[in-house]
Amino acid sequence: MSAAIAVVGAGPTGTCLVERICANAADLLGWPSLDVHVIDPHPPGGGRVWRHDQPDLLWMNSTAADVTLFTDESVRCEGPIRPGPTLAEWLGCDPGGFASRPAQNGYLSHVFRQAVATAPRGVRVHVHAARAVDLAEVTASRFAVNGRDALRFGTRDRRRLRGRFVGLVFQDALTSFDPLRTVGDEIAEVLATHDVVPRAARREGRGGGARG
Ligand SMILES: Cc1cc2nc3c(=O)[nH]c(=O)nc-3n(C[C@H](O)[C@H](O)[C@H](O)COP(=O)(O)OP(=O)(O)OC[C@H]3O[C@@H](n4cnc5c(N)ncnc54)[C@H](O)[C@@H]3O)c2cc1C
């Protein structure tokens, strides 16, 4: 069976999320394949704020050495640590200097591409240059999932659909995520709710039976 996750918004937060999903996929996956749908009208990585088509005169207000989307030993998280360059290292610029917004776009795009390129076999990332609408309420006349019209699903079928086939990850960090829980915990919760992966496999994927 395959599964799908939709990531709405492909700015820095969405890019981090895709990086963590790809980095953890091998451990978390009980499926032979995972489709990650990344939805944003702007290209992934920079997203809306860090668009490439901005004047070089617009600078960041964070120093280049302070900007990174990669994990290192200072990051407390489950799953693999995947170190990478800071913005300053990637640009080869003064660590205390300030990069332009287009330069930051280059860095963020690189992180996104790198995450996708190093995703394990079976993980496919699809980029949709589109704006997600009506997430809470579907108003389309037809919404097909695996050839079946999901609008005609009853409560039980809809519950099976949510999480098991399609996951939506909201990115307003202040209200959507609990800072004390890892992204792995968030994903594992969906797996538990829908019993997609046997419990033992989930425990192993999250760092061993002792953590169950
Ligand atoms: C002009 C400006 C300058 C900034 N400068 C700095 C700075 O120098 N340093 C710093 O640390 N922070 C800065 N910030 C803060 C900035 O918000 C964060 O750095 C960072 O961009 C937040 O990342 P994010 O992915 O959470 O949100 P965003 O970057 O806002 O990304 C959200 C993405 O979601 C997409 N989206 C929204 N709704 C939908 C939808 N319905 N369907 C599909 N896609 C959708 C948007 O197109 C966007 O690409 C700045 C913000 C602005 C606006």
The ligand as an SDF file (V2000), in Angstrom:
LIG
                    3D

 53 58  0  0  0  0  0  0  0  0999 V2000
    9.4020   40.9140    4.0210 C   0  0  0  0  0  0  0  0  0  0  0  0
    9.8610   39.9360    5.0770 C   0  0  0  0  0  0  0  0  0  0  0  0
   11.2010   39.8970    5.4580 C   0  0  0  0  0  0  0  0  0  0  0  0
   11.6410   38.9860    6.4230 C   0  0  0  0  0  0  0  0  0  0  0  0
   12.9520   38.9700    6.7730 N   0  0  0  0  0  0  0  0  0  0  0  0
   13.3860   38.0680    7.6750 C   0  0  0  0  0  0  0  0  0  0  0  0
   14.8040   37.9730    8.0080 C   0  0  0  0  0  0  0  0  0  0  0  0
   15.6210   38.7210    7.4980 O   0  0  0  0  0  0  0  0  0  0  0  0
   15.1960   37.0350    8.8880 N   0  0  0  0  0  0  0  0  0  0  0  0
   14.3000   36.1820    9.4680 C   0  0  0  0  0  0  0  0  0  0  0  0
   14.7020   35.3430   10.2580 O   0  0  0  0  0  0  0  0  0  0  0  0
   12.9860   36.2540    9.1730 N   0  0  0  0  0  0  0  0  0  0  0  0
   12.5090   37.1570    8.2920 C   0  0  0  0  0  0  0  0  0  0  0  0
   11.1740   37.2150    7.9880 N   0  0  0  0  0  0  0  0  0  0  0  0
   10.2610   36.2880    8.6670 C   0  0  0  0  0  0  0  0  0  0  0  0
    9.8680   35.1560    7.7330 C   0  0  0  0  0  0  0  0  0  0  0  0
    8.4720   35.0290    7.8560 O   0  0  0  0  0  0  0  0  0  0  0  0
   10.5830   33.8750    8.0850 C   0  0  0  0  0  0  0  0  0  0  0  0
   11.9620   34.0400    7.8920 O   0  0  0  0  0  0  0  0  0  0  0  0
   10.2000   32.6720    7.2200 C   0  0  0  0  0  0  0  0  0  0  0  0
    9.9490   33.0450    5.8710 O   0  0  0  0  0  0  0  0  0  0  0  0
    8.9940   31.9690    7.7780 C   0  0  0  0  0  0  0  0  0  0  0  0
    8.9110   30.7450    7.0710 O   0  0  0  0  0  0  0  0  0  0  0  0
    7.5550   29.9400    6.9190 P   0  0  0  0  0  0  0  0  0  0  0  0
    7.8320   28.8270    5.9450 O   0  0  0  0  0  0  0  0  0  0  0  0
    7.0420   29.5850    8.2520 O   0  0  0  0  0  0  0  0  0  0  0  0
    6.4940   30.9770    6.3140 O   0  0  0  0  0  0  0  0  0  0  0  0
    6.5430   31.6720    4.8430 P   0  0  0  0  0  0  0  0  0  0  0  0
    7.9420   32.0070    4.4380 O   0  0  0  0  0  0  0  0  0  0  0  0
    5.5300   32.7690    4.9200 O   0  0  0  0  0  0  0  0  0  0  0  0
    6.0210   30.5100    3.9090 O   0  0  0  0  0  0  0  0  0  0  0  0
    4.6780   30.1290    3.8580 C   0  0  0  0  0  0  0  0  0  0  0  0
    4.4080   29.6310    2.4420 C   0  0  0  0  0  0  0  0  0  0  0  0
    3.0700   29.1200    2.4140 O   0  0  0  0  0  0  0  0  0  0  0  0
    2.5210   29.4480    1.1630 C   0  0  0  0  0  0  0  0  0  0  0  0
    1.0630   29.4110    1.3040 N   0  0  0  0  0  0  0  0  0  0  0  0
    0.2880   30.1440    2.1310 C   0  0  0  0  0  0  0  0  0  0  0  0
   -0.9960   29.8170    1.9740 N   0  0  0  0  0  0  0  0  0  0  0  0
   -1.0350   28.8430    1.0360 C   0  0  0  0  0  0  0  0  0  0  0  0
   -2.0740   28.0670    0.4400 C   0  0  0  0  0  0  0  0  0  0  0  0
   -3.3680   28.2460    0.7670 N   0  0  0  0  0  0  0  0  0  0  0  0
   -1.7450   27.1330   -0.4990 N   0  0  0  0  0  0  0  0  0  0  0  0
   -0.4590   26.9310   -0.8360 C   0  0  0  0  0  0  0  0  0  0  0  0
    0.5720   27.6180   -0.2970 N   0  0  0  0  0  0  0  0  0  0  0  0
    0.2830   28.5680    0.6190 C   0  0  0  0  0  0  0  0  0  0  0  0
    3.0720   30.8350    0.8270 C   0  0  0  0  0  0  0  0  0  0  0  0
    3.0540   31.0750   -0.5720 O   0  0  0  0  0  0  0  0  0  0  0  0
    4.4960   30.7190    1.3860 C   0  0  0  0  0  0  0  0  0  0  0  0
    5.4440   30.3450    0.4020 O   0  0  0  0  0  0  0  0  0  0  0  0
   10.7200   38.1050    7.0250 C   0  0  0  0  0  0  0  0  0  0  0  0
    9.3580   38.1380    6.6410 C   0  0  0  0  0  0  0  0  0  0  0  0
    8.9390   39.0450    5.6720 C   0  0  0  0  0  0  0  0  0  0  0  0
    7.4820   39.0670    5.2710 C   0  0  0  0  0  0  0  0  0  0  0  0
  1  2  1  0
  2  3  1  0
  2 52  2  0
  3  4  2  0
  4  5  1  0
  4 50  1  0
  5  6  2  0
  6  7  1  0
  6 13  1  0
  7  8  2  0
  7  9  1  0
  9 10  1  0
 10 11  2  0
 10 12  1  0
 12 13  2  0
 13 14  1  0
 14 15  1  0
 14 50  1  0
 15 16  1  0
 16 17  1  0
 16 18  1  0
 18 19  1  0
 18 20  1  0
 20 21  1  0
 20 22  1  0
 22 23  1  0
 23 24  1  0
 24 25  2  0
 24 26  1  0
 24 27  1  0
 27 28  1  0
 28 29  2  0
 28 30  1  0
 28 31  1  0
 31 32  1  0
 32 33  1  0
 33 34  1  0
 33 48  1  0
 34 35  1  0
 35 36  1  0
 35 46  1  0
 36 37  1  0
 36 45  1  0
 37 38  2  0
 38 39  1  0
 39 40  1  0
 39 45  2  0
 40 41  1  0
 40 42  2  0
 42 43  1  0
 43 44  2  0
 44 45  1  0
 46 47  1  0
 46 48  1  0
 48 49  1  0
 50 51  2  0
 51 52  1  0
 52 53  1  0
M  END
$$$$
